Amino acid sequence: MSKDTPQQLLHEPVLLADVVEILAPKVGESYLDLTAGYGGHASAIISRTSAPDKAVLVDRDHNAIDELGSFAAKGARLIHDDFAHAASSLAENSERFDMVLLDIGVSSPQFDRAARGFSFQADGPLDMRMDQRQKRSAANYVNKASVAELVDIITRYGEERLAPARRIARAIRDNRPMNTTGELANAILSTHRGKWQKIHPATRTFQALRIAVNDELGQLSRTLESLPGLLNPGGRAVVISFHSLEDRLVKRYFAEVAQSGYDAEFQLLTKKPRLGSINDVNNPRARSAILRAVAKK
């Protein structure tokens, strides 16, 4: 942990016990963590394999890569890249693993640091980039997209109803330029009708912008397609998603590769998903977590 990283900001891995149980790491096995973050899952897996030299840890956030330096010192390979491109490159180079993990949630440090612009809980710049090397940020969408484009993003990625999405898109247009998460949240809040209790009116729009900025669904689809080429026979893969759009992709793909009769390349390890709301109740960030897993035959 770096000196400027407060302990409370570190990411508590979601569904850790379930991940360890399903991946069932054995001494000497290889491990690919496509979203290594701050190493919570990786630490638990590698401690059981006793083979850090057979671990590859990927993340597109340079802050996470910096924090993973202790794993590199023990022999793990770090890759600073998005998980879709890393998965494709590793598969094309015929690198195979006994275990693969993809946890596509936003890490606690990303949410908790106002400067990253992921949350409206504290005012910060309209950023939302997981990879800060990329040029396009949330500010580009908020300040340059047309009303029609914003409605499409908010309804498709935020699953917001059409009427509120139109009001929000017009409010965004009418309040430009906006530079902070607070300004955007206030513009959205001004369109809300009636009372709200559990979910802030800006929640779905912020989710939608984050997904658009980081191409999260495209990344996930491309990574799933790389899975067969990443696993050894008998290898296990776990995917943790955090909303219905992601889980729908995972569920559909796993069903396709595991339900082809005798020709099926995979078998399901989770007939029903493991849910953070049930299996990880003490971790607030696990509330919406959905875990699904397969094994390669």
WOJO-V187151 format. One record per backbone hydrogen bond with DSSP energy under -1.0 kcal/mol. NH is the residue of the N-H (numbers start at 1). CO is the residue of the C=O. If there is no record, write none. Layout:
nh->NH co->CO
nh->NH co->CO
This chain:
nh->5 co->2
nh->9 co->6
nh->10 co->7
nh->19 co->15
nh->20 co->16
nh->21 co->17
nh->22 co->18
nh->23 co->19
nh->24 co->20
nh->28 co->49
nh->29 co->26
nh->31 co->54
nh->32 co->99
nh->33 co->56
nh->34 co->101
nh->36 co->58
nh->39 co->36
nh->43 co->39
nh->44 co->40
nh->45 co->41
nh->46 co->42
nh->47 co->43
nh->48 co->45
nh->49 co->45
nh->50 co->46
nh->54 co->51
nh->55 co->52
nh->56 co->31
nh->57 co->77
nh->58 co->33
nh->59 co->79
nh->65 co->61
nh->66 co->62
nh->67 co->63
nh->68 co->64
nh->69 co->66
nh->71 co->68
nh->72 co->68
nh->73 co->69
nh->75 co->72
nh->76 co->71
nh->77 co->55
nh->79 co->57
nh->81 co->79
nh->86 co->82
nh->87 co->83
nh->88 co->84
nh->89 co->85
nh->90 co->86
nh->91 co->87
nh->92 co->88
nh->93 co->89
nh->94 co->91
nh->95 co->90
nh->97 co->230
nh->100 co->236
nh->101 co->32
nh->102 co->238
nh->104 co->240
nh->111 co->107
nh->112 co->108
nh->113 co->109
nh->116 co->113
nh->117 co->114
nh->126 co->179
nh->127 co->125
nh->128 co->116
nh->134 co->131
nh->138 co->127
nh->139 co->126
nh->141 co->137
nh->142 co->138
nh->143 co->139
nh->144 co->140
nh->145 co->141
nh->150 co->146
nh->151 co->147
nh->152 co->148
nh->153 co->149
nh->154 co->150
nh->155 co->151
nh->156 co->152
nh->157 co->153
nh->160 co->154
nh->165 co->161
nh->166 co->162
nh->167 co->163
nh->168 co->164
nh->169 co->165
nh->170 co->166
nh->171 co->167
nh->172 co->168
nh->173 co->169
nh->174 co->170
nh->175 co->171
nh->176 co->173
nh->181 co->124
nh->184 co->180
nh->185 co->181
nh->186 co->182
nh->187 co->183
nh->188 co->184
nh->189 co->185
nh->190 co->186
nh->191 co->188
nh->192 co->189
nh->203 co->200
nh->206 co->202
nh->207 co->203
nh->208 co->204
nh->209 co->205
nh->210 co->206
nh->211 co->207
nh->212 co->208
nh->213 co->209
nh->214 co->210
nh->216 co->211
nh->219 co->215
nh->220 co->216
nh->221 co->217
nh->222 co->218
nh->223 co->219
nh->224 co->220
nh->225 co->221
nh->230 co->227
nh->231 co->227
nh->232 co->97
nh->234 co->296
nh->235 co->232
nh->236 co->98
nh->237 co->294
nh->238 co->100
nh->239 co->292
nh->240 co->102
nh->241 co->290
nh->247 co->243
nh->248 co->244
nh->249 co->245
nh->250 co->246
nh->251 co->247
nh->252 co->248
nh->253 co->249
nh->254 co->250
nh->255 co->251
nh->256 co->252
nh->257 co->253
nh->258 co->254
nh->259 co->255
nh->263 co->260
nh->264 co->261
nh->266 co->257
nh->267 co->295
nh->269 co->293
nh->270 co->293
nh->274 co->291
nh->276 co->289
nh->278 co->275
nh->279 co->275
nh->280 co->276
nh->283 co->280
nh->286 co->283
nh->287 co->284
nh->289 co->286
nh->290 co->241
nh->291 co->274
nh->292 co->239
nh->294 co->237
nh->295 co->267
nh->296 co->235
nh->297 co->265
